[in-house]
Amino acid sequence: MTESIKVVIEGVKITKLKQLVDERGKIMHMIRNDSPIFDKFGEIYFSFTNPQSIKAWHMHKEMTLNYVCIEGKVKFVLYDDREKSKSKGEYENIILSPKKYFLITIPPNIWNGFKGLAKGESIIANCLNLPHNEKEMVRLDINEKRFSYNW
């Protein structure tokens, strides 16, 4: 039976990914241009997170995010406050690691953040559909009152 993750927030997609493992090491797939998830390539970057560190809250007004955890263990938290969304006011909690290897696709206007859960450093890769642009991004403090989330 293939493990799956239930999706709560409208427009968020979770895709089970392949890993090819042999005695020499492994290959971890992320995204292909012939995947139904793929829109277009903008940029890929890696975010390193220390144990128990939290990087939150931020939201992109134009970009679609595609996150995977390639090292360690990370808890992603998504929050939907889009006015016309069926899931307005909902939180989504997703834990990823190389053992729980999924791609999270997050459409524009979804608040998100993540916390490192591993004993050591965790690494996530993000493949954006547009080059990163601070002008289309909104950042809020982790203690912002609109978020009633206990990390």
N, C-alpha and C positions, 0 to 999 in steps of 0.2 A: 504494500500500500504506500502510495506517495504522500508525504507530508504536505499539508497545505495551511494557509493562513487565511482566516476569514477577514473580509474587507468590510469596514464600517463606514468610511467616508466616501461619499459619491465622487467618482472620477479617479480614485486611487486604485492602482493595479499592482498586484503581487504576482511575480513570475518565478516559478521554480527554475533554478539554473543547474547546469551540468558541471561536474568536476570530473576530470579524467585523471585517475590516480594509478601509478605503477611504482615499481621499486626505485625509480629515478627521481620521483617527485610528483607534481601534479600540475594540471592546467585548470584554471577557473574561468569559465565562460562568463561574460557580462551582458553584452548586447551586440546584435548584428544588424546590418542595414536591411536585411530581409525579414526581420522580426516585425510582427504587427504592432509591437510597442514602440519601435523606432520611428521618430519623426524626422529629425535631421541632426547633424553633428554641429555643436557649437564649441564645446570645450570639455575636457576631462581633467579633474584634479583629485588629489588625495588629501584627506583630512585626518590628522593624527590626534587622538584623544587620550589624555592621561586617565588612569584609573579614577573612577567616581567624578570626573570632571563633566560638566554640563555645558553644552553649546546651544543656547536657546535665548530667545525666540527670534525666528526670522521667517520672512515670506517673500516670495518672488511674484511680481505682478504680471510678468510676461513669460518667464522660463518654466519649462518642465524639467523636473529633477529625476534622475535615475540613480538611486543609491544601492550599493552592495557593501557588505563588511567582509574584507579580505583577510583581516587579522584581528584576533581578540574577540570581544563580544560587546555589542552596542544595543542600547534601548532607544528606538526612535519613537518620538511622540508627535503626533499630528493633531491639529485642531482646526476645525472648519467653522469659520464665522461668515461665510459667504451668504448674503441675504436670500438668494433664490435657491439655495441648495437644500435638498431633502435631508441632508445630514447636518444642517446648521446646529452648532452647539455641541457637536459630538467630538470626543477624543478618540484617537486610534493609538494603541500601544503595540509596537512590533519589535521583537528581539531578534537580531540577526547575528550570525557568526559564520565562520567557514563550515561549521557543522550544520547550521541552519541557514543554508545558502540560497537566498532569494533576492530578486531585484525588486525594489520598491519604486514605482513610478508615481510621482506626485505632480499633479497639474498645478498651474498657476493659482495664486491666492489661497493656498493652504498654509497655515502657520505650522512650523516644524522646528524641532530641536532634537538633540540626542545626548545620551550619557554613556560614558565608558563604563562597562561592567566587568571587564577582565582584570586580573591581578596586575597585568602589565599594560602597555600601550595598545590601543585598538586603532585600526586603520579602516576608513571607509573610502570608497571611490565614488565619485559623482560624475556621471556623464550628462551634461546639460545640452539642451537643444539649441541654445544660443550662447555666445561668449559671455562670460560673467560680466555684469555691469552693475556697479553699486547704486546707480541712479534708479534702477527698476526694483531694487530690493528695499524692504522695510525691516529694520531691526528694533526689537523691544527688549527691555530688561527682563531677566528671568522672573523677577518679582512683580511684573506688570499685573495690575488688578483684574484685567479682563480674563486672565488665565487662572482658573481655580484648579491648578494641577500641583500635586505634591510629588516632587521628584524623589 
